[in-house]
Amino acid sequence: MIKSISMKDFQELYHQNPLNLVDVREPDEYDSGHIPGAQNLPLSDFQSTYQTLDPKKDYYIVCQSGSRSQMASQFLTAKGYHVTNVEGGTSAWPENLE
């Protein structure tokens, strides 16, 4: 089962602790605005780039609305990674995007 977190709860955690945040949107989407500190690993390249993630770390996965991040979370969970899908995506982020 995939772990999920609401954007409200994620925002609280984000401001309390450093988090490993992966944005799975395409580079042009990421460049047009992303949550500060997010690493861009586009879902379209995921099968060849996910190994850059450390399987010993916890990751929060985000996209625009939550659909692509859910797919990425399912994929990573099946590979043994510890991930949490951020529901609502960057469109639900209440602060300024970088």
C-alpha positions in Angstrom: 0.0 0.0 0.0 1.2 3.5 -0.9 1.6 6.0 1.9 0.0 9.4 1.3 0.0 12.8 3.1 -2.2 15.8 2.7 -0.6 19.0 1.5 -1.5 20.6 4.8 0.3 17.9 6.8 3.2 17.9 4.3 3.6 21.7 4.6 3.9 21.4 8.4 6.6 18.6 8.2 8.4 20.6 5.4 8.9 23.5 7.8 9.9 21.3 10.8 12.5 19.1 9.2 14.6 18.9 6.0 12.8 16.5 3.7 13.8 14.7 0.5 11.2 15.9 -2.0 11.1 14.6 -5.6 9.1 16.4 -8.2 8.2 14.0 -11.0 6.8 16.7 -13.5 8.5 17.4 -16.8 11.4 19.8 -16.7 9.4 22.7 -18.3 6.7 22.3 -15.6 9.4 22.1 -12.9 11.1 25.2 -14.2 7.9 27.2 -14.3 7.5 26.7 -10.5 8.3 24.1 -7.9 8.3 23.7 -4.1 11.7 25.0 -2.9 14.2 22.3 -2.4 12.5 19.8 -4.7 14.6 17.5 -6.9 13.3 17.0 -10.4 13.1 13.4 -11.7 10.6 13.4 -14.5 8.2 10.5 -14.5 8.9 10.0 -18.3 12.6 9.2 -17.4 11.9 7.5 -14.1 12.9 3.9 -15.1 16.4 5.1 -15.9 16.8 7.7 -13.2 15.2 6.3 -10.0 18.5 4.6 -9.0 19.9 8.0 -8.2 17.7 8.0 -5.1 19.1 6.4 -1.9 17.0 3.4 -0.9 17.8 4.1 2.7 16.2 7.5 2.8 12.5 8.5 3.0 11.2 10.5 0.0 8.1 12.6 -0.6 6.9 12.5 -4.2 5.0 15.4 -5.8 3.6 16.3 -9.2 1.1 18.9 -10.3 -2.1 17.3 -8.9 -1.1 14.0 -7.4 -1.7 11.5 -10.2 1.8 11.1 -11.6 3.3 11.2 -8.1 1.0 8.3 -7.2 2.3 6.3 -10.1 5.9 7.1 -9.2 5.2 6.2 -5.5 3.7 2.8 -6.6 6.8 2.2 -8.7 9.3 3.1 -6.0 7.4 1.2 -3.3 7.6 -1.9 -5.5 11.3 -1.4 -5.8 11.7 -1.2 -2.0 11.9 2.5 -1.5 10.3 4.4 1.4 8.1 7.0 -0.2 5.0 9.1 0.6 2.8 10.6 -2.1 1.9 14.2 -1.5 -1.8 14.6 -2.3 -2.8 17.7 -4.3 0.6 18.3 -5.8 2.2 21.7 -6.4 -1.2 23.1 -7.3 -2.2 22.7 -3.6 1.1 24.2 -2.3 -0.1 27.4 -0.4 3.2 29.2 -0.5 5.3 30.7 -3.3 6.8 28.3 -5.8 10.5 28.7 -6.6 
